[in-house]
Amino acid sequence: MFPSFPFNAEHAGPAMRAVRRAVRVVLVALTPWTSACVAQTPPRPAAPDVPPSVAGPWGPPVRGPVRTQPSPRRARVPTLGQPFTVTQGTISRFVINPEGDVDGFIFSDGSLVHFPPHPGAQLVAVMQPGDSVQVAGFRDGGGDVRAQQIVNQRTGQQLIDQPPPPDAPRPPPALRGAGLVRLSVQGEVMRVTTAPRGEPDGVLLRNGTVIRLTPVVAQQFVSLLRPGANVAAIGYGTRNRYGQALQATAFGTPGNLTRLYSKFPN
């Protein structure tokens, strides 16, 4: 056991005063050194100016969807390298896609004019077979015209290709083929249709029927994809007052069809 001694404040007073004097001496000695270190510290660079759209609000996260203003509607920009052309002729007949939308017409000389399906209803409301029209647009790899502007020379009415508004209703994917029916067609090829880059993707028969193929499938039938060939097809599409069109599931010559997809029988 160690003996305990009572704490005496009077005895501790001189000792505490001695410690305080020593601390002050040390602080006085360190003052020039710390001042030099502070002087040598480079200033922190100012933060760069960042636009609010990039920097963000730097506040609490926004809850719920972010609403944006829709961009103004603009005419479609052509693919680089496509030659611009202005042509005119007389509409012989309209053509449709497998969903039944009017997406082109044939001139009386047999040339083909394409446009997107969304303005098809407007086109047939202001133009009819027999009307003389002027078309401004771009020729694709197959020589067909992709129309940007169509003017009815009889009435002066015009149609300009613009993308549909962003809030335009669209059918869900599960219903896009709900109205298609099974069709069986045959006839003489008038023109070979092409994708935007010029790859064959189907045929247009002399009776106005459109047979759609995929570019990959079309490569299997090079000998049939030519004007004058007699072809036949089975598939799913639409028949209406403007014509008929189908996406082929079997293609070939009459009586000799090749099944294209194992899911669909001939």
SVG drawing of the C-alpha trace seen along z (x, -y; Angstrom):
<svg xmlns="http://www.w3.org/2000/svg" viewBox="-62 -36 74 62">
<polyline fill="none" stroke="black" stroke-width="0.4" points="0.0,0.0 1.3,-3.5 0.8,-6.3 -1.7,-8.9 -0.9,-12.6 -3.6,-15.3 -3.7,-17.7 -2.5,-21.2 -3.6,-24.1 -1.1,-26.4 1.8,-24.1 0.4,-23.6 0.1,-27.3 3.8,-28.0 4.1,-24.9 1.1,-25.8 2.5,-29.3 5.9,-27.8 4.1,-25.5 2.2,-28.5 5.3,-30.5 7.0,-27.6 4.0,-27.3 4.1,-31.0 7.8,-30.8 7.2,-27.9 4.3,-29.7 6.4,-32.8 9.2,-30.8 6.8,-29.0 4.9,-32.1 7.5,-33.2 7.5,-29.6 3.8,-29.2 3.4,-32.6 5.9,-31.6 4.0,-28.4 0.7,-30.2 2.3,-32.7 3.7,-29.9 0.4,-28.1 -1.0,-28.7 -4.5,-30.1 -7.2,-27.6 -8.3,-28.1 -11.8,-29.5 -14.4,-27.0 -15.0,-27.2 -18.3,-28.6 -20.6,-25.7 -23.9,-26.3 -26.9,-25.5 -28.0,-22.8 -24.7,-20.9 -24.0,-21.9 -27.4,-21.0 -29.3,-22.7 -27.1,-21.1 -30.2,-20.7 -32.3,-17.8 -33.1,-15.3 -36.2,-16.0 -39.0,-13.4 -41.0,-12.1 -40.5,-12.4 -38.7,-15.4 -40.8,-17.3 -39.2,-18.7 -40.4,-20.9 -41.0,-19.1 -38.6,-20.1 -40.1,-22.0 -41.2,-19.9 -38.6,-20.0 -38.5,-18.5 -36.5,-15.2 -32.9,-15.5 -31.8,-13.3 -29.1,-10.7 -25.7,-12.2 -24.9,-11.6 -28.4,-11.2 -28.9,-13.4 -31.7,-16.0 -34.2,-15.9 -37.3,-17.7 -39.6,-15.7 -43.2,-15.8 -45.8,-13.5 -49.3,-12.2 -50.4,-9.9 -51.4,-6.6 -52.3,-4.8 -51.4,-4.8 -49.5,-2.0 -49.8,-0.9 -47.7,0.9 -48.7,4.2 -50.5,2.3 -52.7,0.6 -51.2,-2.9 -50.7,-4.8 -46.9,-5.3 -46.3,-6.1 -47.7,-6.4 -46.8,-5.3 -46.5,-7.8 -48.0,-7.0 -44.5,-6.3 -44.0,-3.6 -41.7,-5.5 -42.2,-5.1 -42.5,-7.9 -42.1,-7.0 -43.0,-8.9 -43.5,-8.0 -46.9,-6.4 -48.0,-9.1 -48.9,-11.8 -50.7,-9.2 -54.2,-10.2 -53.5,-13.9 -52.1,-13.1 -55.2,-11.1 -57.4,-13.9 -55.8,-16.6 -54.5,-14.5 -56.1,-11.8 -55.1,-9.5 -55.0,-11.6 -53.6,-14.7 -50.4,-16.2 -47.9,-16.7 -44.4,-18.1 -42.2,-16.2 -39.1,-17.4 -37.0,-14.9 -34.0,-12.6 -33.3,-9.5 -32.5,-6.4 -30.0,-3.7 -32.6,-2.0 -33.6,-5.2 -36.9,-5.8 -37.8,-9.2 -38.1,-9.8 -40.4,-12.8 -39.9,-15.8 -42.5,-18.0 -45.4,-17.2 -47.4,-19.9 -50.7,-19.3 -50.3,-21.4 -54.0,-21.4 -55.0,-22.9 -51.7,-24.3 -52.1,-22.3 -48.9,-20.9 -47.7,-18.3 -44.4,-18.6 -42.8,-15.6 -42.5,-16.4 -42.1,-14.0 -45.3,-13.3 -45.7,-15.2 -44.0,-13.5 -47.3,-13.1 -49.0,-11.4 -50.7,-8.2 -49.2,-5.0 -50.6,-1.5 -48.8,0.8 -46.5,3.4 -48.9,6.2 -51.6,4.6 -49.6,3.5 -50.4,6.6 -53.9,7.1 -55.6,6.0 -53.5,8.1 -55.0,10.9 -53.5,13.9 -53.1,13.1 -52.1,15.1 -51.0,13.2 -49.2,13.6 -48.4,11.5 -45.8,9.9 -43.1,7.8 -43.2,4.1 -40.5,2.7 -38.2,4.0 -38.5,2.0 -35.5,1.1 -34.5,0.1 -33.1,-3.4 -29.5,-2.2 -30.6,-0.5 -30.8,3.1 -33.8,5.0 -36.6,5.5 -39.5,6.6 -41.4,6.2 -44.3,4.1 -46.5,6.0 -48.3,4.6 -51.6,4.8 -50.3,2.5 -49.7,5.3 -46.7,4.8 -44.8,7.8 -42.4,7.0 -39.3,9.1 -36.4,8.4 -33.1,7.5 -31.6,10.7 -34.4,12.8 -34.4,10.9 -30.8,12.0 -32.1,15.6 -34.3,14.7 -32.0,12.6 -33.3,14.2 -36.9,13.3 -36.3,9.7 -36.4,8.2 -39.1,6.6 -41.1,9.1 -40.6,12.0 -43.7,13.9 -43.8,14.4 -46.1,15.5 -46.2,15.0 -48.2,15.9 -48.1,13.7 -49.9,11.3 -51.0,7.8 -53.9,5.6 -56.3,5.3 -58.2,2.0 -59.5,-0.5 -56.0,-1.7 -54.5,1.7 -53.0,4.6 -49.7,5.3 -48.2,8.1 -45.1,9.2 -44.2,12.4 -43.8,15.6 -43.4,17.7 -42.1,16.5 -41.3,18.0 -43.0,18.7 -46.7,19.9 -46.9,23.4 -43.3,23.4 -43.1,21.4 -40.3,21.4 -41.2,21.1 -39.2,18.3 -39.9,18.8 -40.5,22.1 -43.1,20.6 -45.4,19.9 -46.7,22.7 -47.1,22.3"/>
</svg>
